[in-house]
Amino acid sequence: MLAIEVDKIVKQYKNGVKALDGLSLQVKKGEIFSLLGPNGAGKSSLINILTTFYKPTSGKINILGKDLCKEPAWVRTQIACVAQRVSIDEHLSLMENMTFQSRMYRVDKYTAKKRIKELIDSFQLLSYLRYPTSSYSGGVKRRLDIAMNMVSLPKILFLDEPTVGMDAVSRNRMWEMLLKIRDEYNTTIFLTTHYLEEADQLSDNICIMNNGKEIAQGTSSSLRNIIRQNMIRVVLPNAIKAKKYKKMIDNTDFIKWSNIKENSIVVGVANSRKSLTLINKWMIDNNMEFISIGIVEPTLEDVFVSLVNSDRNRGEGLVC
Ligand SMILES: Nc1ncnc2c1ncn2[C@@H]1O[C@H](COP(=O)(O)OP(=O)(O)OP(=O)(O)O)[C@@H](O)[C@H]1O
């Protein structure tokens, strides 16, 4: 069964900006779904609509089988939303924050006590009970914010960029937490992220969007299949040469898109076998120094760059 069904949704703000332009997507129950898109793609607008803060201009949305526009109050009882800015009250202790949240959601005292204990254990927050919440690191505050939002046992948890600004250790802890929420609480997770690695590692399904529309949806491996066999990596002696040669290769007509990764240029081509010979010859003819050239397996980042660039080439313009 579907947790979220978005059908041709349009959101036009009063200033005329169309943040969502006929977007459709489907999120299955119990999965982690990531929404990826460049700045201004419309991700926050969509989250604000799905969490009932904004109304769509047109289109239809079903949440757990019910029409969001007709039953927003019911939808609010089924979901929780963790925004980018943490909502914990730093004047209160960890326990007081959790208890306050349980009262807001009218969880009865006995259940709340039991559930809060379970959440604190499960999300490894026990050792922080002794310290004031104001002294917590950004990562711990964010984990506490999510734990608080789990007190009502939401069916769907919305997270707006849950790991933004976190170091690698905190990010891994957060990923463990989100996987636990999916696996132990069977909660559907809908998150936005700028980190492709995060979407890749964590998500059951991914939607890449741009200019208010979806441009691809599927599992990480099915998205990689879109451009499989059509990518070539040229490794150069250093990053400066990579930048310089990228500009030159962008002016040729045998590549579709290009992206720099440290001292390499990754290019999208129509036919990797033919293009391998062509690019190799072109680099030698132009006296370009390179270490190696070869066909590569795409990463999710490659898929993202390829799709967003193809969207731009169709004349729709990138907002970022
Ligand atoms: N309240 C608003 N009124 C008018 N325009 C808005 C409003 N909110 C967003 N927009 C515009 O809608 C478009 C989509 O913005 P949105 O914030 O949804 O994108 P986003 O993908 O979340 O971007 P980011 O990753 O930068 O947060 C942008 O052009 C933005 O300027």
The ligand as an SDF file (V2000), in Angstrom:
LIG
                    3D

 31 33  0  0  0  0  0  0  0  0999 V2000
    6.7730   31.4480    0.1270 N   0  0  0  0  0  0  0  0  0  0  0  0
    7.2580   31.6310   -1.1050 C   0  0  0  0  0  0  0  0  0  0  0  0
    6.8270   32.6450   -1.8860 N   0  0  0  0  0  0  0  0  0  0  0  0
    7.2940   32.8150   -3.1120 C   0  0  0  0  0  0  0  0  0  0  0  0
    8.2100   32.0130   -3.7100 N   0  0  0  0  0  0  0  0  0  0  0  0
    8.6870   30.9760   -3.0000 C   0  0  0  0  0  0  0  0  0  0  0  0
    8.2400   30.7270   -1.6610 C   0  0  0  0  0  0  0  0  0  0  0  0
    8.8840   29.6350   -1.1870 N   0  0  0  0  0  0  0  0  0  0  0  0
    9.6820   29.2080   -2.1950 C   0  0  0  0  0  0  0  0  0  0  0  0
    9.5710   30.0150   -3.2590 N   0  0  0  0  0  0  0  0  0  0  0  0
   10.2530   29.8580   -4.5660 C   0  0  0  0  0  0  0  0  0  0  0  0
    9.8700   28.5950   -5.0900 O   0  0  0  0  0  0  0  0  0  0  0  0
   10.9750   27.9530   -5.7250 C   0  0  0  0  0  0  0  0  0  0  0  0
   11.2220   26.6040   -5.0700 C   0  0  0  0  0  0  0  0  0  0  0  0
   11.6960   26.8530   -3.7500 O   0  0  0  0  0  0  0  0  0  0  0  0
   11.8760   25.6960   -2.6530 P   0  0  0  0  0  0  0  0  0  0  0  0
   12.3270   26.3600   -1.3870 O   0  0  0  0  0  0  0  0  0  0  0  0
   10.6470   24.8590   -2.5950 O   0  0  0  0  0  0  0  0  0  0  0  0
   13.0760   24.8450   -3.2990 O   0  0  0  0  0  0  0  0  0  0  0  0
   14.1080   23.8290   -2.6010 P   0  0  0  0  0  0  0  0  0  0  0  0
   14.3090   22.7190   -3.5690 O   0  0  0  0  0  0  0  0  0  0  0  0
   13.6380   23.4600   -1.2400 O   0  0  0  0  0  0  0  0  0  0  0  0
   15.4190   24.7070   -2.5050 O   0  0  0  0  0  0  0  0  0  0  0  0
   16.6140   24.6030   -1.3870 P   0  0  0  0  0  0  0  0  0  0  0  0
   17.3030   23.3120   -1.6190 O   0  0  0  0  0  0  0  0  0  0  0  0
   17.4560   25.7880   -1.7550 O   0  0  0  0  0  0  0  0  0  0  0  0
   15.9760   24.7260   -0.0350 O   0  0  0  0  0  0  0  0  0  0  0  0
   12.1520   28.9230   -5.6080 C   0  0  0  0  0  0  0  0  0  0  0  0
   12.2050   29.6780   -6.7910 O   0  0  0  0  0  0  0  0  0  0  0  0
   11.7730   29.8080   -4.4290 C   0  0  0  0  0  0  0  0  0  0  0  0
   12.3300   31.0970   -4.5440 O   0  0  0  0  0  0  0  0  0  0  0  0
  1  2  1  0
  2  3  1  0
  2  7  2  0
  3  4  2  0
  4  5  1  0
  5  6  2  0
  6  7  1  0
  6 10  1  0
  7  8  1  0
  8  9  2  0
  9 10  1  0
 10 11  1  0
 11 12  1  0
 11 30  1  0
 12 13  1  0
 13 14  1  0
 13 28  1  0
 14 15  1  0
 15 16  1  0
 16 17  2  0
 16 18  1  0
 16 19  1  0
 19 20  1  0
 20 21  2  0
 20 22  1  0
 20 23  1  0
 23 24  1  0
 24 25  2  0
 24 26  1  0
 24 27  1  0
 28 29  1  0
 28 30  1  0
 30 31  1  0
M  END
$$$$
